Amino acid sequence: MVPFRLVWSVQSAHIRRIVATLSTKIRSIVNNIGVLNVDSEAAAGWSAGLAPRAISGLTEAETAIFVAVRGAIVEQRLLPGTRLIEEELAAIYQASRMRIRRVLLALAHEGVIDLPPGRGATVACPTPDEARSVFQARRLIEVGMVEAQVGPIAPALAGVLRACCDAETEAGLVGDRARMIAASGRFHVELTRGLGNSVLVEFVSNLVGRSSLIIALFQRHPALCCRMDDHQRLLDALVAGRVKAAAGLMRAHLAAIEAGLDVAMTPTETSDLRFVLGRPDAG
């Protein structure tokens, strides 16, 4: 079992009891979900398209490759089952195979790619059980975190979340699914960052990345990621301090995404690495 402790500095005894309950429940499903040891600001940036920060064990150049490949996976430009061939990645990023191998190991550690011994790497194909575990964990953490909020959220956090909503809406209006997914993921990571702590940010960032893979693999209607006004309505409730309503909206939002999945589906296509990741200067 992967050890996991929720350490949340809080003043309210009520919040501490909620966190203790979450910690106990999450331990029961953490076998299926790993946590990568990363800088908390890097975790927030993975789904947000922000500048890469240091990732444990990787050089700056390797971190940039990690962020690029992970971003393509999270934004569903690299589909589940796609082969990640070391030689092609080395040519695309003009890096040694040793560096690419270190990046692939970090991606495998986070769970977004499969890297079985003696075989090549592929974008992970979550199983139905893993899909259920991921959304179970998200409900426990994200709904519980909102329920623990006391009063309206801070204006600074509201501004960050509003920017995420605006970016998601703009992307949806022009049909840019990748940008829409990135903005949606950033909303959840930034909300966690504003209400929780670095451990929760890392964990939710990990779950958001895995959710993207699950949606790419199992979603019945690919054109629909989630209702475009879900996050805005949740934000309105948080700004107004309507905690019970906000928790209900978060629960319904995650339930609607999960309800739109067909876990009996199997991948029918993969992605071309050079088309998705290739750069003008890549030979």
N, C-alpha and C positions, 0 to 999 in steps of 0.2 A: 504494500500500500504506500502511496505517496504521502508523506507526512504533510499536514496542513493545519495551521493554526490561524484563526482570525484574531488579530490584535487591533482593537479599535479604541483609540483614546476618546472617551466620552465622559461627560459629567453626569448625565442622567442615569439613575439606576434602572429606569424603565428601558432605556436603550441598551444598557449592558445585558439585561435579561434577554432581549431580542437577539443580540449578537451571540450570546451563549447558545441559544436555541438553534440559530443558523449554523454555528460551528459544529454542533452535534449532528445535524441533519446532513451537512455537506460532507462530513467524514464518511457517511454511508455510501456516497456515490463517487468519491474522489478517486477510486480505483481506475475509473474510465477517463479521468481528466487530469492532465499534468499542468504544472505551472513553471514557466521558464523564469529563471533568475535574471531580471533585467532592471534597468533604471526605470523608475515610475514614470518619468516624463517621456522616455522612449516608448513605454507601453501606450501612453495616450496618443503618441504620434503615429503609431503603426496604422491605425484605421483613419487617421485624420489627414494624412498626406503632409505631415509636418517634417521639418528637417530631422534626420536621424540623430539619435543620441547614442552614447556608448552602450553596447550590448555585451554582457559578461562573456569574456573569452575571445571576442572578435576584435580585429583591428578596425580602424576607421574605414578603410577601403572595403573590408569584409562586411561591416555593418551596413554600408550603403547598398551592397548587393543584396544582403538579407532583407532590408526594407523594401527594395524594388521588387524582389520575387514575392515576398509575403504580401505586399500591396496588390500585386497582380492576382494572387490567390484569393485574398479577402474580397477584392472587387469583382471576383468571378470572371476575370479575363483568362485565367488559367483554370481549366475545368478539372474536376476530380478525375483521377485516372491518367492525367497527362504525364508522360515520361519527362523527367528532368535529367537530361543527358549531360554528364560532366563536360564532355568535349564541346558541346554546343554552348553551354553556359560560359565556359572559359573563353570561347571565341567572342561571344556577345559582349562580355564585360572586360575582355582583354586582361584576364587574370589567370594565374596558374591553376591547375587542377587541384592542387593542395588547398588553395584558398577556397575554391568552389566546394571542395569536400567539407571544409570546416563550416561553411555557410549551410550546407545541406544537413549536417549534423545538428546545427542550432535549430533549423526549421523542423527537423524530426523531433527534437526535444520538446518543441512547442506543440507538436501534434498536427501540424498542417500538411506535412508530407509523410509518406511511408518510406522507410529506408531499411528493408530487411537485409540481414547479413548475406553477402555474396550476390546480391541482386541490385539492380539500379533503383534510383529514387523515382517516386511518382507522387503527384498531388494526392493527398489522402482521400479515400472514399469512406466516409463514416458509415458504420453499420446502423441499422434501425435502433438497436439498443443504445448505441452511443448518441444517436440523435435525441432519443428520449432523455438520456442522462444530462445532456447539455442544456436542454430547455428546462428540465427539473431544477438544475443548479441555478439557471438564470432567474427562475421564479423565486427560489428561496432567497437569493442574494438581492436582486433588484427590487422585488416587491417589499421584502423585509426592510431594506434600506430606506425606501420611501416611507413606509409605515413608522420608522423610527424618527423621521424628521419632525421637528417641533416648530410650528409656525411657517411663515413664508421663507423661501430660499433667498439667499443674498442677491442683491442687484447685480453684482459682478458675474455670478454664476448664471443668472437669468440672461444676461447679455451674451454670454458664450453659447448658451443653449439656443437662444433666438437666432444667432448667426448660423448654427447648425441647421435649424429649421428652414431658414431662408435658402441656404445652400441646397438642401434636399429638395425644396420646392422648385427652385430654378432648374436643377438637374432633371427633375421629373417633367417639367414643362417642355424641355427640348429632347426628352427621351434618352438622356445620358444615364444609363443604368449603373455604370461603374461609379460615377460621381455620386449618384443617389445612394448607393450602398455605402460608400465611404462616409458621406454626411450622416447617414442613419447610424452607422457604427460609432462615429465620433460623438453623437448625441449621448449614447449610452455610456461611453467611456468617460466623457466630461461630466455627466451627471454623477457617476460613481466617484469621480475625483473630487467633485464639490461636496459630496455628502459623506464620503468614506475616508479611506486612507490608502497608502501606497500598495498594501497587500491586496485590497479589494480592486484597485485600479488594474494591477497586473492580472488578477484572476478574471475580471470581467473582460479585459482586452483579449485574453486567451479565449474566452467563451464566445465573444463576438466573432473572432476569426473562425472558430469552428462552426458557429451558426451559419456563416456565409457559405462554407463548404456544404453544409447540410441543405441549405436552401438551393444551392446550385444543383445538388444531386437529386433532391426529392420534391422540389416545389412543383405543384400541378400546373400553375399558370405563371411561367417565368416573367411575364410582363408586370406582375404584381409582387412587389417585395413586402410592402405593408401599406396600409392606408396613409396617404400623404398627409392627412391632418392628425394622425395619432399623436405624433410628438408635439404638435402645437397645442392640442387640447391638454395633454399631460403638463406641458409647460405652463399653460394658463392656470391650471389647478395648483401647481407648485407655487407660482407667484402669488396667488390669492391665499395661500396657506390652507387650502382645502386638502388636508393630508389624506383623509379617508377616501375621498374621490380620486386623488392622484394615485393612490395604491391600487384602487380598482381599475383605473385606466391602464396602469402598467401591467396588471395581471391580464386584462382583456387583450392588450396589445400583443403580449407574448403568446397568449393562447391562440389568437387569430393567426399568427405566423405559423405556429405548430400545426394548427388545424388545416392549413393550406398545404401540408406536406403529404406526399404519398410514399411511405417508406418501402413500398414494394417495388418502386422504380429502380432501374439500374442505369448506369451511365451509357449513353448511346453515341457520344462523340467526345473527342479530346481537343486540345488546343495545339497550335503550331508555335513552338518556342520562339523562333526568330520573328514571326509576325507579331507576337504579343510583346516580347521583351527586346527585340532587335533595335539597335540605335543606328543613326545614319553613318557613324564612324565604324560600325562593326563590319568586319570583313566577311 
